[in-house]
Amino acid sequence: MDGNTIQILIAMAIYMAVVIAIGVLFAKKANKSSENYFLGGRSLGPWVTAMSAEASDMSGWLLMGLPGVAYWCGLADAAWTAIGLAVGTYFNWLIVSKRLRRYSIRANNSITLPEFFSNRFREKNKIIMTLAALFILIFFTVYAASCFVTCGKLFSTLFGTPYIAMMIIGAVFVLLYTILGGFLAESASDFMQAIVMIIALTVIVIIGVVNAGGMGAVIDNASEIPGFLEFFGLATPELNEVGEQIVVNGAPKFGDAAPYGFLSVCSMLAWGLGYFGMPQVLLRFMAIRREDELKRSRRIAMIWVVISLAVAVFIGIVGRQLYPTEHLTKSGAESIFITLATKSLPPILAGFVMAGILAATISSSDSYLLIAASAFAKNIFQGVAKKNANDKQVMLVTRITLLVIALIAILIALDEDSVIFQIVSFAWAGFGATFGPLMVFSLFWKRINRAGAIAGMISGAGMVFLWKLVISKLGGAFAIYELLPAFIFSSICIIVVSLLTAPPSKEIEEDFEAVKNNTIVEF
């Protein structure tokens, strides 16, 4: 290990020490009760709410996955995805946040998403709670795997060490940290990590543009690649028999631009629909200390999201000019941020920028692990299997569940050629279609009933798997992102089943009206 690598490692170690210190600081308060551990006692301020929501949402794919897409095939896919996410973020904060904060209190002070849905429909046999918890376990395990892939790629690229060993070390660190501090530590560190992420992105894009000879040079270079800088065209790298991009006379070879039509645009914009079903974001709405602070949080969140997404996309474009032959596979392209940082900055500064990737990964994976574990421990173990379980037992089961989920996620992440963007897109579609329509209808449609809720969850999740694994293989119009058809199908099922079955009870309708008219008394 040379001197430069040691300096990078020291900088990252300092960052990791700060993260652990935050966990220790909040551990005592977090372990007072399961509500404190899972929801922070509804004590988050507007800045922490906004920044932690977005940091936990974006994950390592913001610094690796999204720049990798832009580096590999140009502007269209990455830009339309970013636009969809920005629009979805805004409407989620604008429409869902206040009503969910209010309704979660009315619904027996619910502290997890499955608990909210179950209490919203006043169910006794907890079918909704069990199904919601199981879907959270499935999709968050996949999500956690994407974060572990990010850790493995980061450390193996930086230190020239085996991917699998580095991935496991990263997973163990995240697991220990999550077990220690719970939701408060997670949210507080996410606030810090959101700051680190946006600084890292901004520093790298500015230095990259300067090294490339200015903005004009970057644009001129990108324009020479067919379809690379188009909103309605797609660059197509020409590959050899082993899947690597062909290089001729020191330049990467591209074919003719591929068309990028209306369906492709809609497919990428559909990413925004996912926000309505993202547990890690929705929990922040529930956890803020006062409803009237959500407006400020929305503004903070939007500024962070727009800047971060725009810069992440542009990093991929800058990287294609500076290091056109550095990454010759789609999976390898996701390391362009690391390449820019390590080759453009002094080692100690590169280490702190690399901490931005680690920040993004930790801020997401701790959220995913904690929410998945709470879904099992709080909603299945205490909610169904052992209803008289005390807080100590729930906390023990939570930590055991964290370990099991992490082990499964590690197994999924063993493939070094995994593409982070693709793993995240599947899990994102799963949450968006399973919980997104249900959340919107639960908050704003009085007629939705328990049967409709169950139908919506099952149909949304089922369609994600069916479309991804079967229908999309047909190609053409069927190759669109699975979230869009699954979201629509789930919405239709909720409406049809609710109208064909008995209306909700008088008590459920009274709950709805109380929330709508803002007559909630907080606990």
Buried (B, 14 or more C-beta within 10 A) or exposed (E): EEEBBBBBBEBBEEBBEEBBEBBEBBBEBBBEBBBBBBBBBBBBBBBBBBBBBBBBBBBBBBBBBBBBBBBBBBBBBBBBBBBBBBBBBBEBBEBBBBBBBBBBBBBBBBBBBBBBBBBBBBBEEBBBBBBBBBBBBBBBBBBBBBBBBBBBBBBBBBBEBEBBEBBBBBBBBBBEBBBBBBBBBBBBBBBBBBBBBBBBBEBBBEBBBEBBEEEEBBEBBBEEBBBBBBEBBBBBBEBEEEEBBBBEEEEBBBEEBBEBEEBBBBBBBBBBBBBBBBBBBBBBBBBBBEBEBBBBBBEBBBEBBBEBBBBBBBBBBBBBBBBBEBBBBBBBBBBBBBBBBBBBBEBBBBBBBBBBBBBBBBBBBBBBBBBBBBBBBBBBBBBBEEEEBEBEBBBEBBBBBBBBBBEBBBEBBBBBEBBBBBBBBBBBBBBBBBBBBBBBBBBBBEBBBBBBBBBBBBBBBBBBBBBBEEBBEEEEEEBBBBBBBBBBBBBBBBBEBBEEEEEBEEEBEEBBEBBBEEEBEEE
